[in-house]
């Protein structure tokens, strides 16, 4: 998770999930699909298709930090 920065995930190829905790949610992304993850929300991205997936990641404005969480 990040303390200040929001993330935007944009699926370019394949199929992927943007998963969050606190609260839990799953956004199923196909090419062209987008998911926004707000700061202070634990999250992960996972390829759930048979083929390789590709995505663009856009970080919001602010100091970047990364807090690895075990869940």
N, C-alpha and C positions, 0 to 999 in steps of 0.2 A: 504494500500500500504506500501511498505518498501523503505527506502531511498537508501540502498546499496545492499541489498540481492535479488538475483533472485530466483524464485520458480519453481520447476518442479513438476507437478501433474501427477501421473501415476494411471490410473483407474485399479482397481483390480477386482471389481464386479459391476454389474448393469450398469446404464447409467447416465452420468453427463455432465454438461456444465461448461467449464471454460470461464467466461465472463470478458472482460476487458473494460475499458474506456480510452479515450485519446490515441489512437483512439479506437473506439468501435469495438469489435469483439466477436464472440462466437465460441468456439471449442467444438464440440460434441465428447465426449469420451465414448467408449465402452471398455470392458476389454482388456488390453494391450495398449490402446491408451495413449499418453502423450501430455501434453501442457506445454510450457515454458512461464513464465510471468517475464518479465524483471523488474528490480528495477524502482521505481518511476512511475509505471503504476497501477492505481487503478484496483482491480480485486475482483472477488468472484467466489465461486464454488457452484453449485446447483445440487441436485439430480433431474433428470427429468424423471426417470423411475418409473414403478409401484412397483418395489421391492427396498429393501435397496441397497445403493451403498457404496462401500468401495474404498479408494484410499491411495496411499503412497504419502507423501510430502517430497521433498528433498529441503533444503535451500542451496543456494550457500554460498561461503565463504565471510565473512565480518560481521560487527556488525549488529545484528538483531534489528530491531525496527518495530513497528506496528502503523500505522496512520489510525484510523477509519475515514471513510468518509461517509457522508450522501448523497446518490444518489438514 
